[in-house]
Amino acid sequence: MYDTPNSTEASVSQTHIKIAARGVQVHYGEKHALKDVDVDILDKTVTAFIGPSGCGKSTFLRCLNRMNDTVSVARVSGEILLDGEDIYDKRVDPVQLRAKVGMVFQKPNPFPKSIYDNVAYGPRIHGLTKSKAELDEIVETSLKKAALWNEVKDRLQETGTGLSGGQQQRLCIARAVATAPEVLLMDEPCSALDPIATAQVEELIDELRSTFSVVIVTHSMQQAARVSQKTAFFHLGNLVEYDATQTIFTNPKDPRTESYITGRIG
């Protein structure tokens, strides 16, 4: 029913833990949105978060780069370690953290600037380059990583908002990788795209995992099966099950996971 995930479990088992979450809880005012989540997210692996709408998967994703800090009623407790360092430590600057943990949103959101300036924005504000030549190199490299360079190299000064939807999303991926992050978070990155653009982004996700730990929230179980090596199933604010993607889709241990995979809940 589903495609086989594109990686062996052996290679996943040798990968070290990039993010460790312990006892993570999120409240939005009185609403208890996420309950006691424990999970280890591996480096150089695509991890998919699946589950029904409102189950907590995007809420947890936003914990990983402190995006919930921007929501006044949100309270996050528990521990999230990036390479063993507590990202919620008071000494951690969320802006610097987001340079290390990049994010691509559901709807492509290029800045109303040129294609070049969209990609150059992060390296500029974080002071990552000393010269125009270095910045040019980062822009070119990032657009190549996002499989967009050949399509836009002759029109870098044109506005990013003039690109097609799929190109805009790849531009946002180029913008996210330009700060040389270690983790790339993707919140439903293909939901606004047509099937051809979706296939291009999925192919790109598979290439990016050689460099980054990629975490993707998706409503599409087929997409999770195609692009990820590990899958976490969320339901009603709980992390129900987390395992190799192939195991989740062919031999889930929790009946709630099986009910979701087979379409009985959702």
MOKA-V857551 format. One record per residue. RES is the residue in one letter. OMEGA is omega as a letter, one per 30 degrees, with the letter a starting at -180 (none if undefined). NEAR is the number of other ideal C-beta (glycine too) atoms within 8 Angstrom. D_CENTER is the distance of its C-alpha to the mean C-alpha in Angstrom with 1 decimal. Layout:
# MOKA-V857551
res: {RES RES}
omega: {OMEGA OMEGA}
near: {NEAR NEAR}
d_center: {D_CENTER D_CENTER}
This chain:
# MOKA-V857551
res: {M Y D T P N S T E A S V S Q T H I K I A A R G V Q V H Y G E K H A L K D V D V D I L D K T V T A F I G P S G C G K S T F L R C L N R M N D T V S V A R V S G E I L L D G E D I Y D K R V D P V Q L R A K V G M V F Q K P N P F P K S I Y D N V A Y G P R I H G L T K S K A E L D E I V E T S L K K A A L W N E V K D R L Q E T G T G L S G G Q Q Q R L C I A R A V A T A P E V L L M D E P C S A L D P I A T A Q V E E L I D E L R S T F S V V I V T H S M Q Q A A R V S Q K T A F F H L G N L V E Y D A T Q T I F T N P K D P R T E S Y I T G R I G}
omega: {l l l l a l l l a a l a a a a a l a l l a l a l l l l a l a l a a a l a l l l l a l l a l l l l l l a l l a l a l l a l a l a l l l l l a l a a a l l l a a l a l a l a a a l l a a a l a l l l a l l a a a l a a a l a l l l a l l l a l a a a a l l a l l a a l a l a l l l a l l a a a l l l a l a a a a a a l a a a l a l a l l l a a l l a l l l l l l a a a l a l l a l l l a a a a a a a l a a l l l l a l l l l a l a a l a a l a l a l l l a l l l l a a a a l l l l l l l l l l l a a l a l a a l a a a a a a a a l l a l l a a l a l a none}
near: {2 8 6 6 11 7 8 5 9 6 9 13 6 5 9 5 8 11 12 11 15 9 9 16 12 15 10 8 5 4 6 9 9 12 8 8 14 8 9 7 15 14 9 9 14 13 15 16 15 13 11 8 4 4 10 17 12 10 11 16 12 11 14 13 13 11 9 11 7 4 7 3 6 10 6 10 6 11 10 14 12 13 6 5 8 8 13 8 7 3 3 11 5 9 6 9 13 12 11 11 14 14 12 12 9 7 5 10 6 13 8 6 9 10 15 9 9 15 15 12 12 13 12 10 6 9 5 9 9 3 6 5 6 9 12 8 8 14 13 10 8 13 15 9 12 13 10 12 10 5 6 14 9 4 7 10 6 9 8 14 7 5 10 6 10 13 12 13 16 14 19 14 16 15 13 13 16 14 12 6 12 10 17 16 13 12 12 10 14 13 7 8 12 7 6 7 14 12 8 11 15 12 9 12 14 10 9 13 13 5 7 11 15 13 15 16 11 12 6 7 10 8 13 15 13 11 12 13 15 15 15 13 16 14 12 5 10 10 12 10 12 8 10 11 14 9 9 13 13 5 4 12 6 9 5 11 13 9 9 15 10 6 5 6 7 5}
d_center: {25.1 21.7 20.9 20.9 17.6 17.8 18.3 21.0 20.7 22.9 20.4 17.8 20.6 21.3 17.9 17.9 16.0 13.4 12.7 15.5 15.8 19.3 20.9 18.2 19.8 18.9 21.8 21.9 25.6 27.4 24.6 23.1 19.6 18.2 20.8 21.0 17.7 18.0 15.4 14.9 11.6 12.8 12.6 12.3 11.2 8.7 8.5 8.6 9.6 12.6 15.6 17.8 17.2 17.7 17.1 14.8 11.3 9.9 12.4 11.2 7.5 9.5 11.7 9.5 10.2 13.3 12.6 15.0 17.6 18.0 19.3 22.9 23.5 20.5 21.5 19.3 21.2 20.8 19.3 15.9 16.5 14.6 17.0 19.6 19.5 19.2 16.7 18.9 22.0 24.0 24.3 20.6 20.0 16.8 16.9 17.1 14.3 12.0 13.3 12.2 8.7 7.5 5.9 6.4 8.4 10.3 13.3 13.7 15.0 16.8 19.3 22.9 23.6 24.3 21.7 22.7 22.4 18.9 17.7 20.4 19.6 17.3 19.6 22.5 21.7 20.7 23.8 22.3 25.1 28.9 30.0 29.4 29.4 26.5 24.5 25.5 24.3 20.8 20.6 21.9 19.8 16.5 17.7 18.8 15.4 14.1 17.3 18.8 21.5 24.3 23.9 24.0 25.9 29.1 27.9 25.7 27.8 27.2 25.0 21.3 21.9 24.4 22.0 21.3 18.3 16.6 17.7 16.4 12.8 13.3 14.9 12.0 9.9 13.2 13.4 10.1 11.4 14.9 14.9 14.3 11.4 11.1 7.5 4.6 1.8 2.8 5.9 8.5 8.3 11.6 13.6 15.7 16.4 19.4 19.5 20.2 17.3 15.0 16.6 16.1 12.3 12.2 14.5 12.6 9.5 12.3 13.8 10.9 10.9 14.4 13.3 10.0 8.4 5.3 3.9 4.3 6.9 9.9 13.6 14.7 15.9 17.0 13.6 12.4 15.6 15.3 12.0 11.4 13.8 13.2 12.9 13.3 15.5 15.9 19.2 21.0 18.9 19.4 17.3 19.9 19.0 16.6 17.7 17.5 16.3 19.8 21.4 19.5 20.6 24.0 25.2 23.5 25.4 25.1 27.0 24.4 21.8 24.5 25.4 22.0 21.6 25.1 24.7 27.2 24.8 21.9}
